[in-house]
Every structure is written in structure tokens, then in C-alpha cells.
């Protein structure tokens, strides 16, 4: 079953689904800065575009370009900034 999600006044859109029992989402992030909280650990792969990512509790900023990924622990969060256009992503929920 597919589930549509819309966040931040429609600036982040995603479709949730399950593949081989693992939850995943694919989506698009419009230019802007957004904070997400995580329940489960997750891996975010930027499929197109580019983003700057700050993991909660860390002082460094990661630059994540198309084809690159970052992981976020469960019960944590991250701030993602897309400077121009949009970035597409795949989010995989990891075993906790």
C-alpha cells in the first residue's frame, strides 16, 4: 500500500511503501531548511540534487550530493537544507 505524506506546507512530499517488509519513502524536497525527527534509524540517499545535512547533536555539516547517503540514529533528528531547485531522496528505515 502506498501512503502520501506532505510536510512543511507542501515543500516536502513523499510516498511511503514497503519493499520486502522494509519501510521506505521516496520524495522531493523543495529549496529551504527543514528539521525532521526520527523514530527508527534511517538511511537517506539523495537521488538527485544536493543538500546540506546537520545531524542532531553534531556540530559538522555534511554535503550530500546525488548518489550519496547519510544515516540518522533512531529517536534523533536532522536538519536538511536544499539551497536551490529541489532534491529527490530515498529514505530506508533500518532495523533498530
N, C-alpha and C positions, 0 to 999 in steps of 0.2 A: 504494500500500500504506500502511496506517495502522500507526503504532507507538505503543504506550502507554509513557509514562515516569512514574516515581514517584520523588520526591526528598524528603529530609528527613522520613523516617518517614511518608510519605504525605501530608504537609502541602502539597506542591505536586504536582499531577497535570497531565499534558499528553498530547495526542495529536499526533504528528508526521505530516506528509503533504507531498506535493509538488504545487504548483499551477503549471502552465505551466513546469515544470522548476525552479522555485524552492522550496527547502525552507522549511517553515513549521511552527509548532506553535500550538495553541490550548490554553488550560489555565486552571486555577484555583489561586490561592494563598491558603491559609488565613492567618488572623491570625498574625503572627510576623515574625521578621527572618531573612533568608536571603542568603547570598552565592553568586553564580554566576560562573564563569569563562567567557569566550567564546573560541572558536577563530576563527570567522568574524565579521565585523561583523554587527550585527543591529539591527533596529528593533523596539521593544516598544511596542505600543499597549494601553493599559488600556481594556478594553471595558466593564467595569462595576466599580464600587467606586472606591477611591482608594489610592495608595501613595506612600511617600517613597522616593526613589532617590538613592544616592550612587555616582557613577562612580569606579572606582579611579583614584587619582592626582589627584582633585579634592577640594577642601575644602567645596564647597557641596552642599546637599541640594535636589533637585528635588521638587516636589509634582506628582504626575501623577494627574489625575482622569479619569473616563470620557470617552473621545473624544480624549484627549491621548496623545502618543507621546514616546519618547526613543530616541536611538541610542547604541550602545555599539561602540567600535572592536574590531577583531579582536585576539586574543591579549591581552585585557584582562579586565575583570570589573566587577561592580556588586553593591551590597548593596541589597536591596529590603525595605522594611518595610511591612506591612499592619497597621494599628492595630486594626481591628475587622472582624468578619464575614469577608469574603473579597473578593478582586479577581479578575476574569477578564481574560485577556490574549490577544493575538495576537502572536506573535513571527515576524518575517520575516527570514530570513537573506539578507544583502545581498552583492553581488559584492565580493570582496576586492581 
